């Protein structure tokens, strides 16, 4: 499959990668989640070439991840995360958690997350929306939509 065809694949991972899979995109999103909104701030904090940044931001606006808006003073353009963009937060913190676990080095993680609701340092966790249990690869079953009903019946009979 050619990369251009990935966006049309019958796979949510492939379709998502067609939008956010370019290597600079996650760093731009990191900066947005850290509060950056201006082109120059994205450029300075990521080191990305200006032409590549402009292209990435255009694509993210086109896909509804960012919206362009005039700053309150009306002078410069800002890139603000949309609801669709904000929904990428779990993806980004999952990458961060993996990097903290496997790549942080002897000094440990470079950044910590504090939950504003309770004031405590936290780590992202992916949990089942039904039972609240942790989602781990070895306990998951991926089932095509057409076979969902039969898979549920099999699992119920097995006592799951």
C-alpha positions in Angstrom: 0.0 0.0 0.0 1.3 3.4 -0.9 1.4 6.0 1.9 -1.2 8.2 0.1 -3.6 5.3 0.2 -3.3 5.0 4.0 -6.0 7.6 4.6 -8.5 5.5 2.7 -7.7 2.2 4.5 -10.4 0.4 6.5 -8.3 0.9 9.6 -8.6 3.6 12.2 -4.9 3.4 13.1 -3.9 3.9 9.4 -6.4 6.8 9.0 -5.2 8.5 12.1 -1.6 8.2 11.0 -2.5 9.8 7.7 -3.4 12.9 9.8 -0.9 12.9 12.7 1.7 10.4 11.7 4.3 12.8 10.3 7.2 13.0 12.7 7.0 16.7 13.4 3.3 16.7 14.1 3.5 15.2 17.6 6.1 17.8 18.6 3.9 20.6 17.4 1.0 19.1 19.4 3.3 18.8 22.4 3.9 22.5 22.2 0.2 23.3 21.8 -0.6 21.2 24.9 2.2 23.1 26.8 0.3 26.3 26.0 2.1 27.5 22.8 -0.1 29.1 20.1 2.2 31.2 17.9 4.2 30.1 14.9 7.4 31.5 16.2 7.1 29.7 19.5 6.4 26.4 17.8 9.4 27.0 15.6 11.8 28.0 18.4 10.7 25.2 20.8 10.8 22.4 18.2 13.7 23.5 15.9 11.5 22.6 12.9 12.3 24.4 9.6 9.8 27.3 9.0 8.6 25.9 5.7 7.9 22.4 7.2 6.2 24.0 10.2 4.0 26.1 7.9 3.0 23.0 5.9 2.3 20.9 9.1 0.2 23.7 10.6 -1.8 24.1 7.3 -2.5 20.3 7.3 -3.5 20.4 11.0 -5.9 23.3 10.3 -7.3 21.5 7.2 -8.0 18.4 9.3 -9.6 20.4 12.1 -7.0 19.8 14.7 -6.1 23.5 15.0 -8.1 26.6 14.1 -6.4 29.8 13.1 -7.5 32.9 15.0 -6.3 36.4 15.6 -4.8 37.0 19.0 -6.8 39.1 21.5 -4.7 42.2 20.6 -5.5 41.4 16.9 -1.9 41.5 15.8 -0.6 38.0 15.2 -2.2 34.7 14.2 -2.6 32.0 16.8 -3.2 28.2 16.3 -5.7 27.0 18.9 -6.5 23.3 19.5 -10.1 22.4 18.6 -12.1 19.7 20.4 -10.7 17.3 17.8 -7.2 18.4 18.6 -7.8 18.2 22.4 -8.9 14.6 21.9 -5.3 13.8 20.9 -4.1 14.5 24.5 -4.3 10.8 25.6 -2.2 9.8 22.5 0.5 12.3 23.4 0.6 11.4 27.1 0.7 7.7 26.2 3.8 8.4 24.1 5.2 10.4 27.0 4.5 7.5 29.5 6.2 5.0 27.2 9.2 7.3 26.8 9.4 7.8 30.5 9.4 4.1 31.1 11.8 3.0 28.4 13.9 6.0 27.4 14.2 8.5 30.3 17.7 7.5 31.5 19.2 7.6 35.0 17.8 11.0 35.8 14.2 9.9 35.2 11.4 11.6 33.3 12.0 15.2 32.2 8.4 16.3 32.8 5.7 15.4 35.3 1.9 15.7 35.1 0.0 17.2 37.9 -3.8 16.7 38.0 -5.4 20.1 38.7 -8.4 18.4 40.3 -6.5 16.8 43.2 -3.1 18.5 42.9 -1.2 15.2 42.8 1.4 14.0 40.3 -0.1 11.3 38.1 0.7 9.0 35.3 -1.6 8.4 32.4 -3.5 5.1 32.4 -5.8 3.6 29.9 -8.8 1.8 31.5 -11.9 0.0 30.4 -14.8 2.3 30.1 -17.1 -0.5 31.4 -15.2 -2.0 34.5 -12.4 0.5 35.1 -9.7 -2.2 34.8 -6.4 -1.4 33.1 -6.2 -2.2 29.4 -3.2 -4.3 28.6 -2.4 -5.9 25.2 -2.6 -9.5 26.4 -6.1 -9.1 27.7 -7.6 -7.4 24.7 -9.4 -8.9 21.7 -9.7 -6.9 18.5 -12.9 -7.9 16.6 -14.1 -6.7 13.2 -17.4 -4.9 13.3 -19.1 -7.7 11.3 -18.1 -10.3 13.9 -18.8 -8.3 17.1 -22.0 -10.0 18.1 -20.7 -13.5 17.7 -17.5 -12.7 19.6 -19.6 -11.3 22.5 -21.6 -14.6 22.5 -18.5 -16.7 22.6 -17.0 -14.7 25.4 -20.2 -14.8 27.5 -20.3 -18.6 27.1 -16.7 -18.8 28.2 -17.5 -16.8 31.4 -15.7 -13.6 30.5 
